[in-house]
Amino acid sequence: MEALRASYGADSEGSDADDSPAAESMSSRNGAKINSREVRQQLHPLPVSLPPPPLDLLQTPDLPDFSSTTQGSRIRSFPHVEGNYALHVYIPVLIPTPIRTQLSIFIKQIASLVPGLCAVDCDFPIAELCKDNAKLEQILLGREFHISLGRTVPIQAHQIESIVAMLRQRFQSQRRYFIDFNKWDVFVNDEQTRSFLALEVMGAGLSEISKQIRLVDVIYRLHGLPEFYKNPRPHISLLWGLGDTSGMLNQAVENIERSYKNSSLPCRHIFTCKINGIECRIASMSAFIFVRAGVA
């Protein structure tokens, strides 16, 4: 197994992390070097609801600014408390380049049937991105996606070392494996403020992911954190829309897939990728500790 790597760096969301001696000592033992003076210098208040990121962060400087047209803003799934860190454990996924052109055709058809959809994470309107195939494939489909292995939950600084150590221990014997994305599906967040168009894992890799979710559940439970959903459905989310638009999205998917029955466009088996490890992101308002766990 590859060694876990922990690094500490600036994030785009500001900070209220504890820079006490105990926190510094804990982070150092995990390979994270913390300069409390730099953290204090970077400390600045930010609103809870953030606007979409500037497009230059997406490495597409010639793309028009759609910030003013992006609908809504992110809503926290848990209250912000000073000194807390947001924990997320997930499997990173990259969509293979050869399949992106076919997927972009599907995305364009969805966008024509369901208005107001945006790209996950970068939050730019799909209707605008669809005007340029290269930018659609680069910005939407060229990004790193994730399969969640646990809920995104708040933890305290003193829990970080223990969680990282347990992840290292639990995943050191895991093996690489392949997963198949073979179903388009729709998910709605717990607050019913957003709907997501996603690719779900239904065949190869499902049992392995389910086992890894159970491993993370054990770690969460030992730290008094809420476990994952009772019947998890591993997936990557590509698009989101405001509110519960699951009915409209499901109908659009059914209509498009019906037209694919006699074509070569992706429908049931969409793509396969290899899983090489898991990642853990532990973020405060200004900085994050990043852990990558390789597999044998």
WOCORPE-V728491 format. One record per residue. RES is the residue in three letters. D_LAST is the distance of its C-alpha to the last C-alpha in whole Angstrom. Layout:
res d_last
RES D_LAST
RES D_LAST
This chain:
res d_last
MET 4
GLU 7
ALA 10
LEU 12
ARG 15
ALA 19
SER 22
TYR 25
GLY 27
ALA 30
ASP 30
SER 33
GLU 34
GLY 36
SER 35
ASP 37
ALA 34
ASP 35
ASP 35
SER 36
PRO 35
ALA 33
ALA 31
GLU 31
SER 30
MET 27
SER 26
SER 26
ARG 24
ASN 21
GLY 21
ALA 24
LYS 27
ILE 30
ASN 34
SER 36
ARG 39
GLU 37
VAL 36
ARG 39
GLN 40
GLN 38
LEU 39
HIS 42
PRO 42
LEU 41
PRO 42
VAL 40
SER 40
LEU 39
PRO 40
PRO 38
PRO 36
PRO 38
LEU 37
ASP 37
LEU 33
LEU 33
GLN 34
THR 36
PRO 40
ASP 42
LEU 41
PRO 44
ASP 44
PHE 43
SER 43
SER 46
THR 45
THR 42
GLN 43
GLY 42
SER 40
ARG 37
ILE 38
ARG 36
SER 34
PHE 35
PRO 38
HIS 37
VAL 38
GLU 38
GLY 35
ASN 33
TYR 29
ALA 28
LEU 24
HIS 22
VAL 18
TYR 17
ILE 15
PRO 16
VAL 18
LEU 20
ILE 22
PRO 22
THR 25
PRO 27
ILE 27
ARG 29
THR 32
GLN 32
LEU 31
SER 34
ILE 36
PHE 35
ILE 35
LYS 39
GLN 40
ILE 39
ALA 40
SER 44
LEU 44
VAL 43
PRO 44
GLY 43
LEU 39
CYS 37
ALA 33
VAL 31
ASP 30
CYS 33
ASP 35
PHE 38
PRO 40
ILE 38
ALA 42
GLU 42
LEU 39
CYS 40
LYS 43
ASP 40
ASN 38
ALA 36
LYS 36
LEU 35
GLU 32
GLN 31
ILE 31
LEU 31
LEU 28
GLY 26
ARG 25
GLU 22
PHE 22
HIS 20
ILE 19
SER 20
LEU 19
GLY 22
ARG 25
THR 26
VAL 28
PRO 30
ILE 29
GLN 30
ALA 30
HIS 29
GLN 27
ILE 24
GLU 23
SER 22
ILE 21
VAL 18
ALA 17
MET 17
LEU 14
ARG 12
GLN 13
ARG 13
PHE 9
GLN 7
SER 6
GLN 6
ARG 5
ARG 6
TYR 10
PHE 14
ILE 16
ASP 20
PHE 23
ASN 26
LYS 28
TRP 30
ASP 31
VAL 33
PHE 32
VAL 35
ASN 34
ASP 35
GLU 38
GLN 39
THR 39
ARG 37
SER 36
PHE 33
LEU 32
ALA 29
LEU 26
GLU 25
VAL 22
MET 24
GLY 22
ALA 18
GLY 16
LEU 18
SER 17
GLU 14
ILE 15
SER 18
LYS 16
GLN 14
ILE 18
ARG 19
LEU 17
VAL 18
ASP 21
VAL 21
ILE 21
TYR 23
ARG 26
LEU 25
HIS 27
GLY 29
LEU 28
PRO 29
GLU 26
PHE 25
TYR 27
LYS 28
ASN 27
PRO 25
ARG 25
PRO 22
HIS 23
ILE 24
SER 27
LEU 29
LEU 33
TRP 35
GLY 38
LEU 41
GLY 41
ASP 41
THR 41
SER 39
GLY 42
MET 43
LEU 39
ASN 38
GLN 42
ALA 41
VAL 38
GLU 39
ASN 42
ILE 40
GLU 38
ARG 41
SER 42
TYR 39
LYS 39
ASN 41
SER 39
SER 36
LEU 35
PRO 32
CYS 32
ARG 30
HIS 27
ILE 27
PHE 23
THR 20
CYS 17
LYS 13
ILE 11
ASN 8
GLY 9
ILE 12
GLU 15
CYS 18
ARG 21
ILE 24
ALA 27
SER 31
MET 34
SER 33
ALA 30
PHE 26
ILE 23
PHE 20
VAL 16
ARG 13
ALA 10
GLY 7
VAL 4
ALA 0
